[in-house]
Amino acid sequence: MNRILLICLMLSAMMTSSAVAQKIAYINSSALMQDLPEIKQADSNLSAFQTQLQKKGEQMVTALQTKYQEISKKQNAGEISPKQLEEESAKLKEEEAKINQFEQDMNKQVAEKRQALYQPILDRINGYINEVAKSMGFDYVFDSSTGILLFAEEKYDITADVKHKLMESAKTTTPASTSPKTTPPASGGKN
């Protein structure tokens, strides 16, 4: 509800600030994307990829736990010397580090896979939003599910104008005097 109110306020402000009536539209990207077969396929592919990596990670953890148990049994039975226990513990710590590194790599791989799967779809959707907005004469298109501006006619971009004003302002504004203050010499010098 707050997003809709925010969008309405933004739209009202835009409409009243301009003498020219602007055409505004919105799209619900969540509803749009949930019905796309490509999104469903990308979700499925990503889930399968993530499951495959998780299984590999779980196998690594299970193998490590088995090794810990074996060493613990040997230690309890007195079948391992303190030096051997120290060496085996060092090996297990190395394997733990490998598992931690695998988890970090897995997260990175999943993020890269997500990007590779979804970006072409999102680019195509954005292209169609721009195409439809221009063909129907809309000046702005908002996403009602996120409150984000998805399309705006370039003629309404005032970035360059504001930048120009800032540059002019910087030229005319003089910085505050930065000359060092001199302090009078201390009286009562050495006699």
Order of alpha helices (4+ residues) and beta strands (2+ residues): alpha-beta-alpha-alpha-alpha-beta-beta-alpha
